[in-house]
């Protein structure tokens, strides 16, 4: 077996200490030399996704989707949708183990798609994924600003509320701070991710214990089990059954960042194992722990759901904590949620920067030669692309100044665009890739294709669901769901850009490893050169 130094020399890696030989060889098989430092263990890769999901703050920020359907919508809606989302995670985990690279989604699309569709579909997926992550960053930091400002409202007994200018100013400040932390805390980011696991578990345990204890202390009883697990409300003008389905939007928004494990592939030790396990562990933990947390919330919340939804504190979860724990208890828990939400934003910009960097490495983003640069002074961090993301998010966030409708349309980039990005490579594998797929260390075996079919069906349905107005079939302009408008613009614009201009030079992933062909006219030669059994 070749030494680590020999493998680094053969693949073009500038520093043999960046990764173990097996990881450098697998990456080179896909056409890339090792440029980022592999410092994330399996647990830390899981921590990235688990941290970004941040179950309690994520539930806090999305509970308004499920509250109109009552406890049944909250709890059983979460359970149903999270099982289906887990199928998506399993389908992606199969491919992530076989071909772990930071730009995995668009890379797999290019690899599996039919010859005529490789480049345009890969281009679409890359832009959908990149802008979906940008939308996620906007959503997380906007929610963070609302959480912080809701604490001020609680402290002033609901007699103060922030204007849009104030909200945007706090939002922009958090985005800039996240960018600086992502750059300069890069060398210790794996340890930060490990700490995030414990912090998230602590807030979950505290919520599960403190809310019922506080509720019993203040009122003498909890909501009965028949209410918690069997009561149905419908505060929309949709039929009750569809109101329950719309409650699935809460887990759709909350359990949506396990693809961050994929984007950290080139910094994972033993990526073929670490990345798929990170995906599966995070999706499974969200399913089980989210069910538990929502059950506790339903047991303590006011049975008059309108009171919670229309709270003067700006956040339904703030009202729930206030009702169960009083002013001081609510402020204490909201303070912890704000800290965790800050960590969510930090983890997200790290993952998003890896996707944007990978897409720049393949020349697909404007100013790619600038954004693909890796800073060796700051321990192999993609500094330029992190700064670029900060600027883009701050600019996109200006939509929040218009009204909440414009803000929600921006945030919808996360769900709709990412669902397209996740579903496309799975579809390509099902249609064209049966003979080309070679399993990695993780594989679901004979269940792989059925799971992939379920995943595609769910993603298609979830994509449509994300475009429904949540209040009813005849929404006012302020209640309308403009997801299709903004996401449609992204898809049409990216495809127009491709066919008018980018098709002249974008032919798919560009090989950078020295032991593979740099002729990318066939798109996959780098991978296939080292994997002749695939074809």
C-alpha positions in Angstrom: 0.0 0.0 0.0 1.3 3.5 -0.9 2.2 5.8 1.9 0.2 8.9 2.7 2.9 11.1 1.2 3.0 9.0 -2.0 -0.8 9.2 -2.4 -0.7 13.0 -1.8 1.9 13.3 -4.5 0.0 11.1 -6.9 -3.3 12.9 -6.5 -1.9 16.5 -6.4 -2.6 17.2 -2.7 -0.3 20.0 -1.6 -0.1 18.7 2.0 0.0 15.0 2.9 -1.3 15.8 6.4 -4.6 17.0 5.0 -6.1 13.5 5.0 -5.6 9.8 5.3 -4.5 8.0 2.2 -7.8 6.1 1.7 -9.8 9.4 1.8 -7.5 11.1 -0.7 -7.7 8.1 -3.0 -11.5 8.0 -2.9 -11.7 11.7 -3.6 -9.1 11.4 -6.4 -11.3 8.6 -7.9 -14.0 11.3 -8.3 -11.5 13.6 -10.0 -10.5 15.9 -7.1 -7.4 16.5 -5.1 -7.5 17.0 -1.4 -7.7 20.8 -0.6 -9.6 20.9 2.7 -8.3 19.5 6.0 -10.1 16.3 7.1 -10.7 16.9 10.8 -14.3 15.9 11.4 -15.0 12.5 13.0 -18.2 10.6 12.4 -19.8 12.0 15.5 -18.8 15.5 14.5 -20.2 15.1 11.0 -23.5 14.0 12.6 -23.2 17.0 14.9 -23.1 19.4 12.0 -26.5 18.2 10.8 -27.9 17.8 14.3 -26.8 21.3 15.2 -28.3 22.9 12.1 -31.6 21.1 12.8 -31.5 22.4 16.4 -34.7 20.6 17.2 -36.1 22.9 20.0 -35.4 26.2 18.3 -36.5 24.7 14.9 -39.8 23.5 16.4 -40.1 26.9 18.1 -39.7 28.8 14.8 -42.0 26.5 12.8 -44.7 25.6 15.3 -47.1 28.1 13.7 -47.4 25.7 10.7 -48.7 22.9 12.9 -50.6 24.7 15.7 -53.7 25.4 13.5 -54.3 21.6 13.2 -54.1 21.2 17.0 -52.1 18.6 19.0 -52.9 15.9 16.5 -51.4 18.0 13.7 -48.4 18.9 15.8 -47.5 15.5 17.1 -48.7 12.9 14.5 -48.0 15.3 11.6 -44.4 15.5 12.8 -44.2 11.7 13.2 -45.7 10.9 9.8 -43.6 13.4 7.8 -40.4 12.6 9.7 -40.6 9.0 8.7 -40.9 9.9 5.1 -38.1 12.4 5.4 -35.9 9.6 6.8 -36.4 7.7 3.6 -34.9 10.7 1.7 -32.0 10.5 4.1 -31.5 6.8 3.5 -31.6 7.3 -0.3 -29.0 10.1 -0.1 -26.9 8.1 2.4 -26.4 5.3 -0.2 -24.9 7.7 -2.7 -23.0 9.7 -0.1 -21.2 6.5 1.0 -20.3 5.5 -2.5 -19.3 9.0 -3.7 -18.5 11.4 -0.9 -17.7 14.8 -2.2 -18.6 18.3 -1.1 -20.7 19.0 -4.2 -22.4 15.6 -3.9 -25.9 16.4 -5.1 -24.9 18.0 -8.4 -22.0 15.6 -8.9 -24.2 12.6 -8.5 -26.7 14.1 -10.9 -24.1 14.6 -13.5 -22.7 11.1 -13.0 -26.0 9.2 -13.2 -28.0 11.3 -15.7 -28.4 10.4 -19.3 -25.8 11.9 -21.7 -28.1 14.7 -23.0 -29.2 15.8 -19.6 -26.0 15.6 -17.5 -24.8 19.2 -17.7 -28.2 21.1 -17.5 -29.5 19.0 -14.7 -26.2 19.2 -12.8 -26.3 23.0 -13.3 -29.9 23.2 -12.1 -29.2 21.1 -9.0 -26.1 23.0 -8.1 -27.8 26.4 -8.2 -30.9 25.1 -6.5 -28.8 23.6 -3.7 -26.6 26.7 -3.3 -29.5 29.2 -3.3 -31.6 26.8 -1.1 -28.8 27.0 1.5 -28.7 30.8 1.1 -32.5 30.8 1.8 -31.9 28.7 4.9 -29.3 31.1 6.2 -31.7 34.0 5.7 -34.4 32.0 7.5 -32.3 31.0 10.5 -30.8 34.4 11.1 -34.1 36.2 10.6 -35.7 33.8 13.1 -32.8 34.5 15.5 -33.4 38.2 15.3 -37.1 37.7 16.0 -36.3 35.5 19.0 -33.9 38.1 20.4 -36.4 40.9 19.9 -39.3 38.8 21.4 -37.2 38.6 24.6 -37.2 42.4 24.7 -41.0 42.3 24.2 -41.4 39.8 27.1 -39.1 41.9 29.3 -41.4 44.9 28.6 -44.5 42.9 29.2 -45.6 43.0 25.5 -45.7 46.8 25.4 -43.0 47.0 22.7 -42.5 45.4 19.3 -39.7 45.8 16.8 -40.1 47.6 13.5 -38.9 46.0 10.2 -35.8 48.3 10.1 -34.8 47.1 13.6 -35.4 43.4 12.7 -33.3 43.8 9.5 -30.5 45.5 11.4 -30.3 42.7 14.0 -30.5 40.1 11.2 -27.6 41.7 9.2 -25.5 41.9 12.3 -26.0 38.2 13.0 -25.1 37.3 9.5 -21.8 39.2 9.6 -20.9 37.7 13.0 -21.6 34.2 11.7 -19.3 34.9 8.8 -16.5 36.1 11.0 -16.9 33.1 13.4 -17.0 30.6 10.4 -13.6 32.0 9.2 -11.7 32.4 12.4 -13.1 29.6 14.4 -12.6 27.1 11.6 -9.7 25.2 13.2 -11.9 24.5 16.3 -15.2 24.1 14.5 -15.2 20.3 15.0 -15.0 20.8 18.8 -17.8 23.4 18.6 -20.0 20.9 16.7 -19.4 18.3 19.4 -20.4 20.8 22.1 -23.5 21.5 20.0 -24.7 18.0 20.6 -24.6 18.4 24.3 -26.2 21.9 24.3 -29.1 20.7 22.1 -29.7 17.6 24.3 -29.6 19.8 27.5 -32.2 22.2 26.2 -34.4 19.2 25.2 -34.1 17.6 28.6 -34.7 20.9 30.3 -37.8 21.6 28.1 -39.2 18.1 28.8 -38.7 18.5 32.5 -39.3 22.2 33.2 -42.4 22.8 31.1 -44.6 20.2 32.8 -43.2 20.9 36.2 -43.8 24.7 35.7 -47.3 24.1 34.4 -48.3 21.9 37.3 -46.9 24.4 39.7 -48.8 27.3 38.2 -52.1 25.7 37.3 -52.1 22.3 39.1 -52.6 20.1 36.1 -51.5 19.2 32.6 -53.6 18.7 29.5 -55.0 15.2 29.5 -53.6 12.5 27.2 -56.8 12.5 25.2 -56.2 16.1 24.3 -52.5 15.7 23.7 -52.7 12.7 21.3 -56.3 12.9 20.1 -57.5 16.5 19.9 -58.0 18.0 16.4 -58.4 21.7 15.7 -58.7 23.5 12.4 -58.0 27.2 12.4 -57.8 27.3 8.6 -60.5 27.4 6.0 -59.1 24.2 4.5 -60.9 20.9 5.1 -59.7 19.3 8.4 -57.8 16.5 6.7 -55.8 18.9 4.6 -55.1 21.1 7.6 -53.5 18.0 9.1 -51.4 17.6 6.0 -50.3 21.2 6.1 -49.0 20.6 9.6 -46.3 18.5 7.9 -44.7 21.8 6.9 -43.2 22.1 10.4 -41.0 18.9 10.1 -40.4 19.8 6.4 -38.8 23.1 7.5 -37.2 21.6 10.6 -35.7 18.3 9.4 -34.1 19.7 6.3 -30.4 20.1 6.7 -29.0 16.6 6.7 -27.5 17.3 3.3 -25.0 19.4 5.3 -23.2 16.1 6.0 -22.7 15.7 2.3 -21.2 19.1 1.9 -18.7 18.3 4.7 -17.6 15.1 2.9 -14.1 16.4 2.1 -13.4 17.3 5.7 -14.7 14.0 7.1 -12.3 11.3 8.3 -13.4 8.0 6.6 -16.0 9.9 4.7 -17.6 6.8 3.1 -18.8 5.8 6.6 -19.0 9.1 8.5 -21.2 11.0 6.0 -24.0 8.4 5.6 -24.1 7.7 9.3 -24.3 11.5 10.0 -27.3 11.7 7.6 -29.1 8.8 9.2 -28.4 9.6 12.8 -29.5 13.2 12.4 -32.8 12.3 10.6 -33.6 9.5 13.0 -32.9 11.7 16.1 -35.1 14.4 14.7 -38.0 11.9 14.3 -37.8 10.5 17.8 -36.8 13.6 19.8 -39.1 15.9 17.9 -42.1 13.7 18.7 -41.1 13.8 22.4 -40.6 17.5 22.6 -43.9 18.2 20.8 -45.8 15.9 23.1 -44.6 17.8 26.1 -45.5 21.2 24.5 -49.0 19.9 23.7 -49.4 18.8 27.3 -48.7 22.3 28.7 -50.0 24.8 26.1 -53.2 26.7 26.4 -56.0 24.8 24.8 -57.2 28.1 23.3 -54.7 27.8 20.4 -55.6 31.3 19.1 -54.2 32.7 22.2 -50.8 31.1 21.4 -50.8 31.8 17.7 -51.7 35.4 18.1 -49.3 36.1 21.0 -48.2 39.7 21.6 -44.6 38.3 22.1 -44.2 37.6 18.4 -43.3 33.9 18.8 -45.8 31.2 19.8 -43.2 29.3 21.7 -42.5 32.4 23.8 -46.1 32.4 24.8 -46.0 28.7 25.6 -42.9 29.1 27.9 -44.5 32.2 29.4 -47.7 30.4 30.3 -45.9 27.4 31.8 -42.9 29.1 33.5 -43.8 32.8 33.9 -41.8 35.8 32.8 -38.4 34.9 34.2 -38.6 31.2 33.1 -39.7 32.3 29.6 -36.8 34.7 29.3 -34.4 32.1 30.6 -35.4 29.5 28.1 -35.7 31.9 25.2 -32.1 33.1 26.0 -30.9 29.5 25.7 -32.9 29.0 22.4 -31.3 32.2 21.1 -27.8 30.8 21.8 -28.7 27.5 20.1 -30.2 29.3 17.1 -26.9 31.2 16.9 -25.0 27.9 16.7 -27.5 26.7 14.0 -26.6 29.7 11.9 -22.9 29.2 12.5 -23.1 25.5 11.4 -25.2 26.4 8.4 -22.8 28.9 7.0 -20.0 26.4 7.3 -21.9 23.8 5.4 -23.3 26.2 2.8 -19.8 27.6 2.2 -18.6 24.1 1.3 -21.3 23.6 -1.3 -20.6 27.0 -2.8 -16.9 26.4 -2.8 -17.3 23.0 -4.5 -19.6 24.6 -7.2 -17.0 27.3 -7.7 -14.2 24.6 -8.0 -16.2 23.3 -11.0 -16.4 26.8 -12.5 -20.2 27.1 -12.2 -20.6 30.3 -10.1 -19.8 33.8 -11.2 -16.2 34.7 -10.1 -15.4 31.1 -9.5 -11.7 31.6 -9.7 -12.0 34.0 -6.7 -14.4 31.9 -4.6 -12.7 28.6 -5.0 -9.6 29.9 -3.2 -8.6 28.1 0.0 -6.8 30.1 2.6 -3.8 28.2 4.0 -3.1 30.9 6.6 -6.4 30.2 8.3 -6.1 26.4 8.3 -7.5 25.6 4.9 -10.7 27.5 5.1 -12.7 28.8 2.1 -12.5 32.4 3.3 -13.5 34.1 0.0 -16.7 32.1 -0.4 -17.7 32.6 3.2 -17.4 36.4 2.7 -19.4 36.1 -0.6 -22.2 34.3 1.2 -22.4 36.9 3.9 -22.8 39.6 1.2 -25.4 37.7 -0.7 -27.5 36.9 2.5 -27.4 40.5 3.7 -28.6 41.7 0.2 -31.3 39.0 -0.1 -32.4 39.8 3.4 -33.5 43.3 2.2 -36.7 41.6 1.1 -37.5 41.3 4.8 -37.9 45.1 4.9 -41.0 44.9 2.6 -43.3 42.7 4.7 -43.6 39.2 6.2 -44.9 37.9 2.8 -41.7 38.8 1.0 -39.7 37.4 3.9 -41.5 34.0 3.8 -41.1 33.9 0.0 -37.3 34.3 0.5 -37.2 31.6 3.2 -39.1 29.2 0.9 -35.9 28.9 -1.2 -34.7 26.5 1.5 -37.6 23.9 1.1 -38.5 24.1 -2.5 -35.1 24.5 -4.0 -33.5 21.9 -1.8 -36.2 19.4 -2.5 -35.4 19.8 -6.2 -31.7 19.4 -5.4 -32.3 16.3 -3.3 -34.8 14.6 -5.6 -33.0 15.0 -8.9 -29.9 12.8 -8.3 -32.2 10.1 -6.7 -34.4 10.2 -9.9 -31.4 10.1 -12.1 -30.0 7.1 -10.3 -33.4 5.3 -10.5 -33.8 6.0 -14.3 -30.2 5.8 -15.6 -27.9 4.6 -12.8 -28.9 1.0 -12.0 -25.8 -0.4 -13.7 -23.5 2.4 -12.7 -24.1 2.5 -9.0 -21.4 0.7 -6.9 -22.3 0.7 -3.1 -19.9 2.2 -0.5 -19.4 1.1 3.1 -23.0 1.9 3.8 -25.8 0.4 1.7 -29.4 -0.4 2.3 -29.2 -3.4 0.0 -32.3 -4.8 -1.6 -34.3 -2.0 0.0 -32.3 0.7 -1.8 -34.5 1.2 -4.8 -37.8 0.9 -3.0 -36.5 3.5 -0.5 -35.4 5.7 -3.4 -38.9 5.5 -5.0 -40.6 6.4 -1.7 -38.1 9.3 -1.3 -38.9 10.7 -4.8 -42.6 10.4 -4.2 -42.3 12.2 -0.9 -40.1 15.0 -2.3 -42.5 15.6 -5.2 -45.4 15.8 -2.8 -43.5 18.0 -0.3 -42.5 20.3 -3.1 -46.1 20.8 -4.0 -47.2 21.1 -0.4 -44.7 23.9 0.3 -46.5 26.0 -2.3 -49.9 25.9 -0.7 -51.2 28.9 1.2 -51.5 27.8 4.8 -54.6 29.8 5.8 -57.1 28.5 3.2 -58.0 28.2 -0.5 -58.9 31.9 -1.0 -55.9 33.7 0.5 -55.6 37.4 0.7 -52.4 39.0 -0.8 -50.8 39.0 2.7 -51.7 35.3 3.2 -50.7 34.1 -0.3 -47.8 31.7 -0.6 -45.3 33.1 -3.1 -43.0 30.0 -3.0 -43.5 29.3 -6.7 -42.7 32.9 -7.7 -39.3 33.1 -6.1 -38.3 29.5 -6.6 -39.6 29.6 -10.2 -37.5 32.6 -10.8 -34.4 30.7 -9.5 -35.1 27.7 -11.7 -35.9 29.6 -14.8 -33.0 32.0 -14.3 -30.5 29.3 -13.8 -31.7 27.3 -16.8 -31.7 30.5 -19.0 -28.2 31.3 -17.8 -27.1 27.8 -18.7 -28.7 27.6 -22.2 -27.8 31.1 -23.2 -24.2 31.2 -21.9 -23.0 28.6 -19.4 -23.5 25.6 -21.7 -20.6 26.9 -23.7 -18.2 26.1 -20.9 -19.9 24.2 -18.1 -19.6 20.5 -19.0 -19.9 19.2 -15.4 -17.3 18.6 -12.6 -13.7 19.5 -13.5 -11.0 17.1 -12.5 -8.2 18.6 -10.3 -6.5 15.4 -9.2 -3.3 14.8 -11.2 -3.8 11.0 -11.6 -7.1 11.4 -13.7 -7.9 12.9 -17.0 -8.7 16.6 -17.0 -10.6 16.1 -20.3 -14.1 16.6 -18.9 -16.0 16.4 -22.2 -17.5 13.1 -21.0 -18.0 14.6 -17.5 -17.3 11.4 -15.5 -13.8 10.4 -16.7 -12.1 11.2 -13.5 -14.3 8.9 -11.5 -14.5 6.2 -14.1 -10.7 6.2 -14.7 -10.3 4.9 -11.1 -13.5 2.8 -11.1 -13.5 0.8 -14.3 -15.9 -1.7 -12.9 -18.7 0.9 -13.0 -19.0 0.8 -16.8 
